[in-house]
């Protein structure tokens, strides 16, 4: 028996686990689960899988081919900190019972395939990824989109708009003024401490946490980098704990990139490095102490920087964050220690820590698909020895218009990103990582459920602009 399966079954017995939860993600970043009694969870479940209805998951199977299998990954085991009864959870891969193979639309399997394809090239045997998901914690959120009414309202005791409330105790955080304030301005220290403790108990090694730049409860919790698959699992663990701990505190948390007008949005800066035989292949004697391989990888990411956004910036709201003036990258450039470029090379003290950081992504979609796309873009740049061009060491936010025009931009909208994907997707399909069926289903769903419906709805601001014309 596999040692990881043996360890998981022993944990169920030794810790008197009552229930087992199997988790899996859909194409759009939602995590799903169902629960089994621990007494019925045997070693065969790891080998044979657990059947479920794939037609009930968005953009997956048709009703006449709905049977799917969940294959628990024994190495991903963790205890759910929110359940009343002891519950052991496993992230799972989705397989087809007809072929026995991984399901082509299962995001976790897509990322596994991307890793295997890279290994098969001999370029690297390990991909380390360090994501930094940001999020907001609010006191309450109300919204409605109906035929005769549309609004949203956010409440937060930290928000400056609450300074005139009768129960206000002042100590508000100004827009763009939320970076590292101490309490009483930062009201969420104990909340973040609690999130970190729960994550540590779920095998996520956390390093630090803090209030982020925006007002009204913007936070960041940094966990240690790990292999690409483990890091994607950890993003989903973080989102789960952040949201449920907020609920326990009578609050609500969101990874929506841009919930507040005229303030910074939430991103997921993503650090990456390729390794082989225990050696960091991105360290070298080139610009920013990078290797030629790392510069080729950067070139691949810049070259595919627009089409990759359908996975790294997947929602319509993502593009309200990537605009000038709010510390989000809008130009596809790279630079050493420069946070205004899409790709930043951080200052480090050792060869092992050498890496680069892609600053465009946010956490509103599937981390598995985002990381898989990132790996494929980097690998394409390395394979074709692409040239990233000259670095941009100036403050891009302060460049005059004539210089800005010379730099390629990120996409301005979700619709533009999908148009770019139609022109540039061969690198994703290499090695059958992203199947044509996945790309088609993903695009069709986003267009039908998001892009087109948003075009049809009047925005409340349009009434301020046009009602009296």
C-alpha positions in Angstrom: 0.0 0.0 0.0 1.2 3.5 -0.8 2.7 5.1 2.3 0.6 8.3 2.0 -2.6 6.2 1.8 -1.4 4.2 4.8 -0.7 7.3 6.8 -4.1 8.8 6.0 -5.9 5.7 7.0 -3.9 5.6 10.2 -4.8 9.2 10.9 -8.5 8.4 10.5 -8.2 5.6 13.1 -5.8 7.3 15.6 -7.6 10.7 15.7 -11.1 9.1 15.7 -12.1 10.9 12.5 -15.9 10.8 12.1 -16.2 12.1 8.5 -14.1 12.4 5.4 -14.6 15.3 2.9 -13.5 15.2 -0.7 -12.8 18.6 -2.3 -12.4 19.5 -5.9 -12.4 22.8 -7.9 -14.3 23.7 -11.0 -13.1 25.8 -14.0 -14.1 29.1 -12.3 -12.4 28.8 -8.9 -15.3 27.5 -6.8 -14.4 24.6 -4.5 -17.0 21.8 -4.2 -17.2 19.0 -1.6 -19.2 16.1 -0.4 -18.9 14.1 2.9 -18.5 10.4 3.6 -18.7 8.6 6.9 -15.2 7.6 8.0 -16.3 4.1 8.8 -17.0 3.6 5.1 -13.8 5.3 3.8 -11.5 2.4 2.9 -8.2 2.1 1.0 -10.3 1.2 -2.1 -11.6 4.7 -2.3 -8.1 5.9 -3.1 -7.7 3.3 -5.9 -11.2 3.1 -7.3 -12.5 6.6 -6.7 -15.9 7.9 -5.5 -18.6 8.5 -8.2 -20.5 11.8 -8.6 -22.6 13.7 -11.1 -20.3 15.7 -13.4 -23.3 17.3 -15.2 -24.2 19.4 -12.2 -20.8 21.2 -12.3 -20.7 24.3 -14.5 -19.4 23.7 -18.1 -18.5 20.1 -17.4 -20.3 17.0 -18.6 -23.6 16.6 -20.5 -26.4 14.8 -18.7 -26.0 11.7 -20.9 -22.3 11.4 -19.8 -22.6 12.6 -16.3 -20.8 9.9 -14.3 -17.4 11.0 -13.0 -14.9 9.7 -10.3 -13.2 11.6 -7.5 -9.7 10.3 -6.8 -8.6 11.5 -3.3 -5.0 12.7 -3.1 -3.7 11.1 0.2 -0.8 13.5 0.4 -3.2 16.5 0.7 -4.9 15.4 3.9 -5.9 18.1 6.5 -8.3 18.5 9.4 -11.2 20.9 8.8 -11.1 23.4 11.7 -14.7 24.5 11.3 -16.6 21.2 11.6 -18.2 20.1 14.9 -17.2 16.5 14.4 -13.6 15.5 13.5 -13.4 15.7 9.7 -10.4 14.8 7.5 -10.3 16.5 4.1 -8.6 15.5 0.8 -8.2 17.5 -2.4 -9.1 15.2 -5.2 -8.5 14.7 -8.9 -11.4 14.0 -11.3 -11.2 11.0 -13.6 -13.4 9.6 -16.3 -14.9 6.2 -15.4 -15.1 5.4 -19.1 -11.4 5.9 -19.8 -9.8 5.8 -16.4 -7.8 8.8 -17.3 -7.8 12.3 -15.8 -10.7 14.5 -16.8 -9.6 17.1 -19.3 -11.6 19.9 -17.6 -10.4 19.1 -14.0 -8.2 22.1 -13.1 -6.1 20.2 -10.6 -5.4 17.6 -13.2 -4.5 20.3 -15.7 -1.9 21.7 -13.3 -0.5 18.2 -12.7 -0.2 17.7 -16.4 1.6 21.0 -16.9 4.1 20.0 -14.2 4.6 16.6 -15.9 5.0 18.1 -19.3 7.7 20.4 -18.0 9.5 17.6 -16.3 9.4 15.5 -19.5 11.2 18.3 -21.4 14.2 17.9 -19.0 14.1 21.6 -18.4 13.3 21.3 -14.7 12.0 18.8 -12.2 10.4 21.2 -9.7 8.4 24.4 -10.0 8.2 26.5 -6.8 5.3 29.0 -6.6 4.7 31.6 -3.9 1.3 33.3 -4.3 0.3 36.3 -2.3 -3.5 36.5 -2.3 -5.1 39.7 -1.0 -8.6 40.1 0.3 -11.1 42.4 2.0 -13.0 41.8 5.2 -16.2 43.8 5.6 -18.8 44.2 8.3 -21.7 43.7 5.8 -22.4 43.8 2.1 -25.7 44.3 0.5 -26.4 44.1 -3.3 -29.1 43.7 -5.8 -29.3 43.5 -9.6 -33.0 43.4 -10.8 -34.9 44.7 -13.7 -35.9 48.0 -12.0 -33.1 48.3 -9.4 -29.4 47.9 -9.1 -27.1 48.7 -6.2 -24.4 47.6 -3.8 -23.5 48.8 -0.3 -20.4 48.0 1.7 -20.0 48.7 5.4 -16.8 48.6 7.4 -15.9 50.2 10.7 -12.5 51.0 9.1 -14.0 52.9 6.2 -13.7 56.7 6.2 -17.3 57.0 5.0 -18.5 55.8 8.5 -16.9 58.7 10.4 -20.2 60.5 10.7 -22.2 57.5 11.9 -23.7 57.9 15.4 -21.7 55.0 16.8 -18.4 56.0 15.2 -15.3 55.8 17.3 -13.2 57.5 14.7 -9.7 56.0 13.9 -10.7 55.4 10.3 -8.3 54.4 7.5 -8.1 56.7 4.5 -8.4 55.5 1.0 -5.0 54.1 0.0 -3.9 54.7 3.6 -4.1 51.1 4.9 -0.5 49.9 4.7 0.7 48.6 8.1 -1.3 50.8 10.5 -1.4 49.7 14.1 -4.6 49.2 16.1 -7.1 50.8 16.7 -7.0 51.7 13.0 -6.2 48.1 12.0 -9.2 46.3 13.6 -8.4 42.9 12.2 -5.1 41.8 13.9 -6.8 39.2 16.1 -8.8 38.0 13.1 -5.7 37.4 11.0 -3.9 35.7 13.9 -6.8 33.3 14.1 -6.7 32.6 10.4 -3.0 32.0 10.6 -3.4 29.5 13.5 -6.0 27.6 11.6 -3.9 27.5 8.4 -0.9 26.2 10.4 -3.0 23.4 11.7 -3.9 22.6 8.1 -0.3 22.2 7.1 0.1 25.7 5.6 3.3 27.4 6.8 2.5 31.1 7.3 5.2 33.7 7.4 3.5 37.0 8.1 0.3 39.0 7.8 -0.7 42.6 7.7 -3.3 45.2 6.7 -3.0 46.1 3.0 -3.0 49.5 1.3 -6.7 50.0 0.8 -9.1 51.0 3.5 -12.0 48.9 4.9 -10.3 45.7 5.9 -7.9 44.9 3.0 -5.6 42.2 4.3 -2.7 39.9 3.2 -1.5 36.7 4.7 1.7 35.3 3.3 2.4 31.6 3.4 5.6 29.9 2.4 6.2 29.0 -1.2 5.8 25.3 -2.2 5.6 23.1 -5.2 3.0 24.4 -7.8 0.3 21.8 -6.9 0.7 22.3 -3.1 0.6 26.1 -3.5 -2.6 25.9 -5.5 -4.1 23.7 -2.8 -2.9 26.2 -0.2 -4.6 29.1 -2.0 -7.9 27.2 -1.7 -7.3 26.5 1.9 -6.6 30.2 2.6 -9.8 31.3 0.8 -11.8 28.7 2.8 -10.4 29.7 6.2 -10.5 33.5 5.5 -14.2 33.3 4.5 -15.3 31.0 7.3 -13.4 32.7 10.1 -14.9 36.0 9.0 -18.3 34.4 9.2 -17.5 33.3 12.8 -16.7 36.9 13.6 -20.0 38.2 12.1 -18.1 39.6 9.1 -17.8 38.7 5.5 -14.6 38.3 3.4 -14.1 38.5 -0.4 -11.4 37.9 -2.9 -13.2 40.0 -5.5 -10.4 42.1 -7.0 -12.0 45.5 -7.0 -15.0 46.0 -4.6 -14.3 49.6 -3.6 -14.3 52.5 -6.1 -11.2 54.8 -6.1 -9.1 52.5 -3.9 -6.6 49.8 -4.4 -7.8 46.4 -5.5 -6.8 42.9 -4.3 -4.2 41.0 -6.4 -2.3 37.7 -6.1 1.3 38.5 -6.9 2.9 35.2 -7.9 6.5 34.3 -7.4 8.0 31.5 -9.5 11.3 29.6 -9.9 12.3 26.4 -11.8 14.6 23.9 -10.1 16.5 20.8 -11.2 18.5 18.3 -9.0 18.1 20.7 -6.0 19.5 23.7 -7.9 17.7 26.9 -8.6 17.8 27.3 -12.4 16.7 30.9 -12.3 19.8 32.1 -10.5 22.7 33.4 -12.6 24.9 36.3 -13.7 22.5 38.1 -15.9 20.3 41.1 -15.2 18.9 41.1 -11.6 21.1 38.0 -10.8 18.9 35.9 -13.0 20.0 33.2 -15.4 19.4 33.2 -19.1 16.7 30.6 -18.5 14.9 32.9 -16.2 15.1 35.7 -18.7 13.7 33.4 -21.4 10.9 32.5 -19.0 10.1 36.2 -18.4 10.0 36.7 -22.2 7.5 33.9 -22.6 5.3 35.4 -19.9 5.5 38.8 -21.5 4.9 37.4 -24.9 1.7 35.6 -23.8 0.9 38.2 -21.2 -2.4 39.2 -22.7 -3.9 35.7 -23.4 -2.8 34.3 -20.1 -5.1 36.9 -18.4 -8.2 34.8 -19.0 -6.9 32.6 -16.2 -4.8 35.0 -14.1 -7.4 37.8 -14.3 -10.5 35.8 -15.1 -13.4 38.0 -14.1 -14.9 41.3 -15.5 -14.1 42.9 -12.1 -10.5 41.9 -12.5 -10.0 44.7 -15.1 -11.3 47.3 -12.7 -8.2 46.6 -10.6 -5.6 46.7 -13.5 -5.9 50.4 -14.2 -3.4 53.3 -13.7 -3.0 54.9 -10.3 -3.8 52.0 -8.0 -0.5 50.1 -7.8 -1.6 47.5 -10.2 0.6 46.7 -13.3 -0.8 47.9 -16.6 2.3 47.5 -18.7 3.9 44.2 -19.7 7.5 45.0 -18.7 10.0 43.5 -16.3 12.3 45.2 -13.9 14.6 44.7 -10.9 12.9 45.6 -7.6 10.3 47.8 -9.4 6.7 47.3 -8.4 5.3 49.3 -11.3 6.3 46.6 -13.8 4.2 43.5 -14.5 7.2 41.3 -13.6 9.4 42.3 -10.7 12.7 40.7 -9.7 12.8 40.9 -5.9 16.0 41.7 -3.9 17.3 38.5 -2.3 20.2 37.4 -0.2 20.9 34.0 -1.7 20.9 32.0 -4.9 18.2 29.7 -3.5 15.8 32.7 -3.1 16.2 34.0 -6.7 12.9 34.2 -8.5 10.7 36.7 -10.3 7.2 37.9 -9.4 4.3 38.2 -11.8 2.2 41.0 -10.4 -0.9 40.8 -12.6 -2.9 37.8 -11.2 -5.7 38.0 -8.7 -7.4 35.2 -6.7 -10.9 35.4 -8.3 -10.5 32.3 -10.4 -8.9 28.8 -10.2 -5.4 28.9 -8.9 -4.8 25.5 -10.6 -5.5 27.0 -14.1 -3.6 30.2 -13.3 -0.5 28.4 -12.3 -0.7 25.9 -15.1 -1.0 28.8 -17.6 1.9 30.6 -16.0 4.1 27.4 -16.2 3.2 26.9 -19.9 4.0 30.5 -20.8 7.4 30.3 -19.1 8.2 27.0 -20.6 7.4 28.3 -24.1 9.7 31.2 -23.6 12.5 28.9 -22.5 11.9 26.3 -25.3 12.0 29.0 -27.9 14.8 31.1 -26.2 12.6 34.2 -26.3 14.2 37.6 -25.7 12.5 39.8 -23.0 14.0 43.0 -24.4 15.4 45.7 -22.3 14.3 46.0 -18.7 12.2 49.0 -17.6 13.9 50.5 -14.5 12.0 53.7 -14.4 8.8 54.3 -12.5 6.2 53.3 -15.1 3.5 55.2 -13.3 5.4 58.4 -13.8 6.4 58.0 -17.5 5.3 60.7 -20.0 2.7 59.6 -22.5 5.1 59.2 -25.4 7.2 56.7 -23.4 4.1 54.8 -22.1 2.9 54.3 -25.6 6.0 52.3 -26.5 5.3 49.7 -23.7 2.8 46.9 -24.4 -0.3 47.0 -22.1 -2.2 44.4 -20.2 -5.8 43.8 -21.5 -8.3 46.5 -20.6 -11.2 44.2 -20.3 -12.3 40.6 -19.9 -13.6 40.6 -23.5 -10.2 41.7 -24.8 -8.5 38.9 -22.9 -10.7 36.3 -24.5 -10.1 37.8 -28.0 -6.3 37.5 -27.3 -6.8 33.9 -26.2 -8.4 33.1 -29.6 -5.3 34.3 -31.3 -2.7 32.9 -28.9 -3.4 29.5 -27.3 -1.0 27.1 -28.9 1.4 27.3 -25.9 -1.4 26.3 -23.6 -2.4 23.3 -25.7 1.2 22.0 -25.9 1.4 18.5 -24.4 -2.4 18.3 -24.1 -2.3 20.4 -21.0 -5.2 22.7 -21.8 -7.5 20.8 -24.2 -9.4 22.5 -26.9 -12.6 21.4 -25.3 -11.6 23.0 -22.0 -10.7 26.3 -23.6 -13.9 26.3 -25.6 -16.2 25.5 -22.6 -14.4 28.0 -20.4 -14.7 30.8 -22.9 -18.3 30.1 -23.8 -19.3 30.1 -20.1 -17.5 33.3 -19.3 -19.0 35.0 -22.3 -22.6 33.8 -21.8 -22.6 34.3 -18.0 -20.5 37.4 -17.6 -19.5 39.4 -20.7 -22.8 39.5 -22.5 -25.1 40.0 -19.4 -22.9 42.9 -18.2 -23.4 44.6 -21.5 -27.2 44.5 -21.1 -27.5 46.0 -17.6 -27.5 49.7 -16.9 -25.0 50.9 -14.4 -26.2 53.1 -11.5 -23.7 55.7 -12.5 -25.4 56.0 -15.9 -28.4 57.6 -14.1 -26.1 60.3 -12.7 -24.7 60.9 -16.1 -27.7 60.6 -18.4 -31.0 60.7 -16.6 -31.6 64.4 -17.2 -30.4 64.6 -20.8 
